[in-house]
Amino acid sequence: MKRIILISLVSLILTGCGDDKVTKEYLVGEWDCSYEEYESKYDSKFKEYNAYSLKSSEHFKQSYKIVDDVLMSKIADKDAFEVVLNKVYSNLNLEGKTDNCNYSIKRDLVKKANNKFSWTEETFFDCTFDKDSIDKFKTKRERICTRIK
């Protein structure tokens, strides 16, 4: 009985509890990505947001490469850009104000499997255009990428 418990414990430690953090090394390669953007208005009578509706979607290829210990990314024929994962993970929740709107952003970068990750960003807006007019809405952007190479 002790042996079974010990083997189970060692197996749990070796497999971990599901490491879902995306690393530089994990991203290196080529990815097939889908991107969708949704929006939802706030229903003031029901005091809740309506269901999301699809605003736009696109499909693209994205590659990642480490150059001089810096993670670089490139989408199709656009210029390459630096990706700083520490900045991403330290800014998963943001709040701020622009013009007449307060906003809060919730982000999530998750490794779904050895060959798949997702990036989700949900933004809530609370805008005041005059004393009597308050506009609340939210947007959601989701990118799901599957490794090609």
N, C-alpha and C positions, 0 to 999 in steps of 0.2 A: 504494500500500500504506500509506504514512504517513497519507494522507487517511482511509482506512477506519479505521485505528487511532484517529486523532484524533476522528472522528465517533463511534465506539463509546465512547470515553472521555467525551466531552461528553454523550452520551446517558445514560450511567451516572450522571454527576454530576447531571444535570437530573432524572432519575427517582428518584435516591437508592437506598438499599439497603433500602427498605421501612420507612418511618417508622411504627412501630406504637404510638407513645405517644399516649395520649388527652389532649387539651387541653380547657380550658374552652370555647373557641370551637367545638371539634368536637362537644361534648355538647349545645350549645344546640339545642333542638327537642323534638319528642315522639317517644317510643320505645315499641315493643311488646316486652315482656320476658317471658322464661320463667325460672323459678327452680326448681332441683331440688336436693334434699339427699340425700346418700348416706351410708351408714355401713358399716364393716367391722370385724370382730373379728379379733384376732390368734390364730392357731392355734399354740399352744406346742409341739405335737408336730411339726408341719411347719416350725416357726420362720419363719412368714411370715403376712402378712395374707390373709384370705379376699378374694374378689372383692367389690367394692362392691355393695350392694343399695340400691334406691331407698327412701328413708324418706318423702319428701313432695315434692310439686311444686305449683306454682301459676303462674298467668299474670296479668300486670298491665300497665297503662300507666304510664309514668313520663315526666315532663317536666323539662327543665333550662332555666334562664333566668339571665342575668347581671343582677343588680340592684345598683347602686352598686358595680360592679367586684367583686362577690362572686357566686360560682356558687351558685345555689340549686336545689334539686330538690324535686319533689312527686310523690307516688304517690297516685293516685286522690283520695279526699276527706280524706286525712290532712294534717297540718300540714307546711308546707314546712320544709326543713332545709338548712343550709349544707354544701357539699362542698368540702373543701380537698385538691386533687389533690397538692400538695407533701407533705402528711402521708401520703397514700396511698402515694406512690412511695418515701417515706423509711422506711416501715414494712412492706415487703413480706415480711420474715422476722422473726418475734417468738418469744421463748421466755419461759416463766414458770412459776409454780407457784401453784396454788389448792388449799387444804385438803390433800388426800392425793394430788394429781395434778400431775405435771410435764407441760407441754405445749409443743409447738412448732407455729407457724403459718407456712404458706407461702402467699403471696397473689400474684395475677397479674392485672393490668388491661391488656388488649390490644385495640388497634384492629384488627379483622379485615378491614375494608374501609371504604370511605367512608360506608357506611350500617349498619355492624354492629360491636359491641364485646362483649367477654366479661370477666367478673369471676369469678375462681376463688379459692376459699379452702380449703386442705386443712389440717386440724388433727390432730396426732398426740397421743394421751394415753397416759400411763404412770402408772397409779394403784396405790397400795398401801393396802389397807384394814386389813390386819393383817400379821403377820410372814410368814405362809404364802400370802397371797393377793395376787397381782399381776394387774391387769387392764389389758391393752393394747388400744386400739381407735383408729380414725381416722374422721373425718368429712370429707366434701367437699361444698362448696356451690358451685353454678355458676349464674351468671346470664348469659344471652345476650340482648342487646337489638338490635332492628332498627329503624332510623329510619322513622317514619311521616311526619313533616313536618320 
